[in-house]
Amino acid sequence: MEEIYTFAVVPKTKQQIFFLVKRRRVKEKLDELKQIIARKIRVNDHNCFYEIS
C-alpha cells in the first residue's frame, strides 16, 4: 500500500478504516443509482430490457 500523506496527524489504522467506510458508502450509492436507472428504463421501454452491469 502506498504512503498517504495528510496535514493532520491521524493514526494509520484510523485512516484506512475511514477510506474503507467511504469506499463502501460510494459503492452503496452507485448500487442505488443503478437500481433507479434500471427501474426507469423498464418503465420507459417495455420492448427492450437493458442489462446494467
N, C-alpha and C positions, 0 to 999 in steps of 0.2 A: 504494500500500500504506500502511495506517495505521501510525502510530508504535507501537512496542511498548516499554513501559517495564518494566525489570526492576531489582531491587535490586542484583544483581551486574552489573558492567560486562563485557558479553560483546560481541565484535565482531558487527556486524550479519549478516555472511555466515554466521558460525557459527550464530547464532540461526535464520536462515532454513533452513539445512541441517537443523538439529535438528527444526524444525517439519515440514519436508517428510518426513523419515525417520519421524517419529512418525505423521504422517497416513497414510503408506504402510503402516505396521505395522497401524494400526487397520483400514484397508481390507482387508488380508490376513486379519485375524481375522474380519471380517464375512463375507468370502467363505467362509472355513472353516465358520462357523456356518450360513450359507445351505446349504452342501452337506450338512452333518449333518442339518439340519432337512428338507431335500428327501428325503434317504435315509429318514429316519424316517417321513415322510408316505407315501412309496412303499410302505414295509413295512406301515404300519398300514392303508392304504386302497388296495386293489388296483383298486377300481372307478373311482376318480377320480384324476386327476393334477392337482396344483395347481402353477401356474407361479409361482415366487417371483422377483419382479423386484428 
